[in-house]
């Protein structure tokens, strides 16, 4: 969860011909599967794609991430560049200590990932529904860990199995003081 702070600032009111101070605002956001689902239902395209989002789509995603109730929509237009940077860092943060050696997994899946695909993975892996509110990167890491742990053990190569057998036989020969 990230706290977004919009500082107070002055605006000029043309009707009254005077400056008005706009009060500071704050709200909380959560980058989660729920947020992605809301955004995709409005924009009808996958959120997790290689294509950049327009400014309007990005601001709307921040709105979809907002968990604070009754936030005035004009607040989103006042988000500073610095705050956008913090929000982007928050979205890109892994939120976990788990890491993967991607060199072994050279065959990347080119499947288009939507909220429904992630919900399917949650169902298939028996991941509790509460996890849909986790940080999205943390949820995707859990899904990846579940997939890795559910795979059958890889078969060893012939050379590896032969070398292990030779080492066991050598140890037994030494243990029983025999030649073979």
Secondary structure, DSSP 8 states (H G I E B T S, - for coil): -EEEEE--EEEEETTTTEEEEE--EEEEE--SHHHHHHHHHHH-S-SBSSS---HHHHHHHHHHHB-SSS--GGGGGG--HHHHHHHHHHHH---SS----TTT--S-----B-HHHHHHHHHHTT--GGGGGS-HHHHHHHHHHHHHHHS------HHHHHHHHHHHHHHHHHHHT---
